[in-house]
Amino acid sequence: MATQTASPKLLSDFQLGNLSLKNRVVMPPLTRGRAVNNGIPNDLMAEYYSQRAGAGLIITEGTFISNQANGWVNAPGIYTEAQTEGWTKVVSAVHAKDTPIFMQLWHCGRASHSSFHDGKLAVAPSAIAIKEDYIHTPNGKQPHETPRALETEEIPQIVADYKKAAENAKKAGFDGVEIHSANGYLLDSFLQSKTNKRSDRYGGSLENRYRFLKEVVEAVIGVFPANRVGVRISPNGVYNDVGSPDYRETFLYVAKELNRFGLAYLHILDGLGFGFHELGKPMTLVEFKEVFKSPIIGNCGYTQETAEEAIQAGNADLISFGRPYISNPDLVARFTHNWDLNPDPDVKIWYSSGAEGYTDFPFYQQANNC
């Protein structure tokens, strides 16, 4: 059996605002496509999250704030009464294991397709298509389309959709929410000069490109207190065809401005495992620590050892583990006892419609009769 480095910091408790976390291991948003009935969470999803409730904090998969936000087959929503009620099962299952859970609020923006919207084009800051090969749609693989640029007067309604989604999340019992502003989705595409070519108050200057995210944060903290709201960014990312020449200036500005709110955390994809735009040196957590004083969650490609190192060095307060949590529901127990991890699963089973590749990964003690 492989021997792993002890992780006293990673496995120590942590005070996240007024929430007490039993460790600094975070389960991040992982889109799994199991909400097969109109985006309504189900018993299988409740089992999945409950299995992984050894984490100090769980952040749900991206959850659509409106029908317009939809862009992933069988991903869940939080804009109908049935969806909201479905999420209560998930929250109750996780809370039964004394683990707090945040919902990630998601709008796909141009990373969507007209087949999700009765033939209407996806929306974006500007009419610029993703230059990747295809998108998975309700009708199978389709080429990316050129999205429709949002009219200035449409943006307040989307801000209102975020607020309503937060209200529904609160109604479902969530402890807080994370605003998804990463990976080339709607809010990130407004931040990025590559994808935002607007000439109105939401484009051009850093202040203008940040305005949409700022308004969303202001709306959401009208529902949850600021110390129950997080934001996710991906300054090094290339996913969904992003990566802007002024990325360092942009994301340090965004982090500095977000610092004014006293948020629960800033969730940063600093690792390069999701792709890197190679427009300069990768941004590091050290840079963000200089301008953002609330907790920082590092993400993407961390191991138990590198997570411990990042926290010990003071570069991160918590670390989220994506792929390891897919195949290791008992990840924290494995870290605690130096147990080997399950082998990485075949990506082909990640998005099956049922338990395969979802809730059927063995717990260490079960597999080894401990």
C-alpha positions in Angstrom: 0.0 0.0 0.0 1.3 3.5 -0.9 2.3 5.7 2.0 1.1 9.3 1.8 2.3 12.4 3.7 0.3 13.3 6.8 -1.9 16.3 6.3 -2.5 18.1 9.6 -3.5 21.4 8.0 -5.7 20.0 5.3 -7.5 17.8 7.8 -7.9 20.5 10.5 -11.1 22.3 11.1 -11.8 25.7 9.7 -14.1 28.6 10.5 -15.7 29.8 7.2 -17.4 33.0 8.4 -19.9 31.6 10.9 -19.8 28.1 9.5 -17.6 25.5 11.3 -16.0 23.1 8.8 -14.7 19.8 10.0 -11.7 19.9 7.6 -10.4 22.0 4.7 -11.3 19.6 2.0 -13.9 20.9 -0.4 -16.0 19.0 -2.9 -16.2 21.4 -5.8 -18.9 21.7 -8.5 -18.9 18.6 -10.7 -21.4 18.5 -13.5 -22.7 14.9 -13.7 -26.0 15.1 -15.7 -28.2 13.0 -13.5 -31.2 15.4 -13.2 -33.0 13.6 -16.0 -36.5 14.8 -15.2 -36.7 18.5 -16.2 -33.6 19.4 -14.1 -35.3 18.2 -10.9 -32.8 16.7 -8.4 -33.7 13.1 -7.4 -33.0 10.4 -4.8 -29.9 9.2 -6.7 -28.4 12.7 -6.5 -29.1 12.9 -2.8 -27.3 9.6 -2.3 -24.3 10.8 -4.4 -23.8 14.0 -2.3 -24.5 12.2 1.0 -21.7 9.6 0.1 -19.3 12.5 -0.2 -20.3 14.4 3.0 -17.0 13.7 4.6 -15.8 17.0 3.0 -15.6 20.1 5.1 -17.8 21.9 2.5 -19.7 20.6 -0.5 -20.5 22.9 -3.4 -23.1 21.5 -5.8 -22.7 21.0 -9.5 -23.5 24.1 -11.6 -27.3 24.7 -11.3 -29.2 26.8 -13.9 -30.7 30.0 -12.6 -33.3 30.1 -15.5 -34.4 28.3 -18.6 -32.2 30.8 -20.6 -29.2 29.7 -18.5 -29.5 26.0 -19.6 -26.7 24.6 -21.7 -25.9 21.1 -20.5 -28.1 18.0 -21.0 -29.7 16.8 -17.7 -28.0 19.3 -15.5 -30.2 20.6 -12.6 -32.0 23.9 -12.2 -33.2 26.1 -9.4 -35.8 28.2 -11.1 -39.0 26.1 -10.7 -40.9 25.0 -7.6 -40.3 21.3 -8.4 -36.5 21.8 -8.8 -36.4 23.7 -5.5 -38.3 21.0 -3.7 -36.0 18.3 -5.3 -32.9 20.0 -3.9 -34.3 19.8 -0.4 -33.7 16.1 -0.5 -30.0 16.7 -1.3 -29.6 19.3 1.4 -31.2 17.1 4.0 -29.0 14.2 3.2 -25.9 16.2 3.4 -27.0 18.1 6.6 -27.7 14.7 8.2 -23.9 14.2 8.2 -23.2 17.6 9.6 -21.7 19.0 6.5 -22.6 22.5 5.1 -23.5 22.7 1.4 -23.5 25.6 -1.0 -25.2 25.7 -4.4 -23.3 26.9 -7.5 -25.4 29.3 -9.6 -24.8 28.9 -13.3 -25.6 30.6 -16.6 -24.0 28.9 -19.6 -24.1 32.0 -21.8 -22.6 31.3 -25.3 -21.6 27.8 -24.1 -25.1 26.7 -25.0 -27.1 26.0 -28.2 -30.4 26.9 -29.7 -31.7 23.4 -29.3 -31.9 24.1 -25.5 -34.0 27.2 -26.2 -36.7 26.2 -28.8 -34.5 27.5 -31.6 -33.5 30.8 -30.0 -29.8 31.6 -30.0 -27.8 31.4 -26.8 -26.8 34.8 -25.3 -23.4 36.4 -24.7 -21.8 39.7 -24.2 -20.9 39.8 -27.9 -21.8 37.8 -31.0 -18.6 35.7 -30.9 -18.8 31.9 -31.3 -16.8 29.3 -29.4 -14.1 27.9 -31.7 -14.3 24.4 -30.4 -15.6 21.5 -32.5 -19.0 20.8 -31.0 -21.4 20.9 -28.1 -23.5 18.1 -26.6 -27.2 19.1 -27.0 -30.6 17.4 -26.6 -30.3 16.5 -30.2 -26.7 15.1 -29.9 -23.5 16.7 -31.0 -23.9 20.0 -32.8 -21.5 22.6 -34.1 -21.2 25.7 -31.9 -23.4 28.6 -33.0 -22.7 32.3 -33.0 -24.6 33.6 -29.9 -26.8 36.7 -29.7 -25.3 39.7 -28.0 -27.5 40.7 -25.0 -29.2 44.1 -25.2 -28.2 46.4 -22.4 -31.8 46.5 -21.1 -31.9 42.7 -20.8 -29.1 42.4 -18.3 -31.1 43.5 -15.2 -33.5 40.6 -15.8 -30.6 38.1 -15.6 -29.4 39.8 -12.4 -32.9 39.3 -11.1 -32.8 35.6 -12.2 -29.6 35.2 -10.0 -31.4 36.8 -7.1 -34.5 34.6 -7.5 -32.3 31.5 -7.8 -30.5 32.4 -4.6 -33.9 32.8 -2.9 -34.9 29.4 -4.1 -31.6 27.9 -2.8 -32.3 29.5 0.5 -35.8 28.1 0.5 -34.3 24.6 -0.2 -32.1 24.9 2.9 -28.7 25.6 1.4 -26.1 27.2 3.7 -24.9 29.6 0.9 -24.3 29.9 -2.8 -21.3 30.2 -5.1 -21.6 32.4 -8.2 -20.0 30.7 -11.2 -17.9 33.3 -13.0 -15.3 30.9 -14.5 -14.7 28.6 -17.5 -16.0 30.8 -20.2 -19.6 30.8 -19.1 -21.8 33.9 -19.1 -20.2 36.0 -16.3 -16.7 35.0 -17.2 -17.3 35.9 -20.8 -18.2 39.4 -19.7 -15.0 39.7 -17.7 -12.8 38.6 -20.6 -11.7 41.1 -23.2 -11.5 38.3 -25.7 -15.2 37.7 -25.6 -16.5 41.1 -24.5 -16.5 43.6 -27.3 -19.3 45.7 -26.0 -19.4 49.5 -26.2 -22.1 50.1 -23.5 -21.7 50.2 -19.7 -20.9 46.5 -19.6 -17.9 46.6 -22.0 -14.6 48.2 -22.6 -12.9 49.2 -19.4 -12.2 46.8 -16.5 -14.8 48.6 -14.4 -17.4 48.1 -17.1 -16.5 44.4 -17.8 -16.7 43.7 -14.1 -20.1 45.5 -13.7 -22.3 42.5 -14.5 -20.6 40.3 -11.9 -20.7 43.1 -9.4 -24.4 43.5 -9.9 -25.0 39.8 -9.5 -23.0 39.7 -6.2 -24.9 42.7 -4.9 -28.2 41.0 -5.7 -27.3 37.7 -4.2 -26.0 39.2 -0.9 -29.4 40.7 -0.6 -30.6 37.1 -0.1 -27.7 35.5 1.7 -25.2 37.5 3.9 -21.9 38.2 2.2 -20.1 35.6 4.3 -22.4 32.9 2.8 -21.6 33.8 -0.8 -18.6 32.7 -2.8 -17.4 33.4 -6.3 -15.5 31.1 -8.7 -13.0 32.4 -11.3 -10.5 30.7 -13.7 -7.7 33.2 -14.5 -5.5 30.7 -16.3 -8.3 28.9 -18.1 -8.9 28.2 -21.8 -12.1 26.1 -21.5 -14.9 27.3 -23.7 -12.3 29.3 -25.8 -11.3 32.0 -23.4 -8.0 33.5 -22.3 -7.4 37.2 -22.8 -4.1 39.1 -23.2 -4.9 41.3 -20.2 -5.8 38.3 -18.0 -3.5 39.2 -15.1 -4.7 42.8 -14.9 -8.4 41.7 -15.2 -8.4 39.1 -12.6 -6.4 41.0 -10.0 -8.8 43.9 -10.5 -11.8 41.5 -10.1 -10.4 39.9 -6.9 -9.6 43.3 -5.4 -13.1 44.6 -6.1 -14.7 41.4 -4.8 -12.6 41.8 -1.6 -14.8 44.8 -0.7 -17.8 42.6 0.0 -16.4 40.4 2.7 -17.4 37.2 0.8 -17.2 33.7 2.2 -14.4 32.9 -0.2 -12.9 33.2 -3.7 -12.7 29.8 -5.4 -9.8 30.0 -7.9 -8.9 27.4 -10.6 -5.2 28.1 -10.3 -4.1 24.6 -11.5 -3.5 24.1 -15.2 -5.1 20.6 -15.6 -8.1 22.1 -17.3 -5.9 23.8 -19.9 -3.8 27.0 -20.0 -4.1 29.9 -22.4 -0.3 30.4 -22.4 -0.6 34.2 -22.7 2.0 34.7 -20.0 3.0 33.1 -16.7 0.2 31.3 -14.9 -1.5 33.3 -12.1 -0.9 31.9 -8.6 -2.7 32.0 -5.3 0.0 34.1 -3.9 -1.0 37.0 -6.2 -4.6 36.7 -5.1 -3.7 36.5 -1.4 -2.2 40.0 -1.8 -5.5 41.6 -2.8 -8.2 39.2 -1.5 -8.3 38.9 2.3 -11.2 36.5 2.8 -10.6 32.8 2.5 -9.3 31.4 -0.8 -10.0 27.9 -2.2 -7.5 26.5 -4.6 -8.6 24.1 -7.3 -7.5 21.9 -10.2 -4.9 19.2 -10.1 -4.1 19.2 -6.4 -3.0 16.1 -4.6 -3.2 15.4 -0.9 0.5 16.5 -0.6 0.3 19.6 -2.7 -2.9 20.7 -1.0 -1.2 20.4 2.4 1.8 22.4 1.1 -0.4 25.2 -0.2 -2.2 25.5 3.1 0.9 25.2 5.1 2.5 28.0 3.1 -0.5 30.3 3.6 -1.4 30.4 -0.1 -4.8 28.8 0.3 -7.2 28.3 3.2 -9.0 25.3 1.7 -8.5 23.1 -1.4 -11.1 21.5 -3.6 -10.6 18.1 -5.3 -12.6 17.4 -8.4 -11.7 14.2 -10.2 -10.6 12.5 -6.9 -14.2 13.0 -5.6 -15.8 11.4 -8.6 -14.3 8.0 -7.8 -13.6 8.3 -4.1 -16.8 9.1 -2.1 -14.7 8.6 1.1 -11.9 10.9 0.0 -11.3 12.5 3.4 -11.2 9.1 5.1 -8.6 7.9 2.6 -6.5 11.1 3.3 -6.9 10.6 7.0 -5.8 6.9 7.0 -3.3 7.0 4.2 -5.5 4.6 2.1 -4.9 4.3 -1.6 -7.3 6.0 -3.9 -9.6 4.2 -6.3 -8.2 4.2 -9.9 -9.5 6.9 -12.2 -12.7 5.8 -13.9 -13.3 5.8 -17.6 -14.6 9.2 -18.6 -17.3 7.5 -20.7 -19.2 6.4 -17.6 -19.1 9.9 -15.9 -22.4 10.9 -17.7 -24.4 7.7 -17.7 -28.0 8.3 -16.8 -27.9 6.2 -13.6 -25.8 4.9 -10.8 -22.9 3.6 -13.0 -20.0 6.0 -12.7 -21.9 8.0 -10.1 -22.8 6.2 -6.8 -21.2 2.8 -7.4 -17.6 3.6 -6.6 -16.5 1.5 -3.6 -15.7 2.9 -0.2 -12.2 1.7 1.0 -13.5 -0.1 4.0 -16.1 -1.9 2.0 -13.7 -3.0 -0.7 -11.1 -4.2 1.7 -13.4 -5.6 4.4 -11.8 -3.3 7.1 
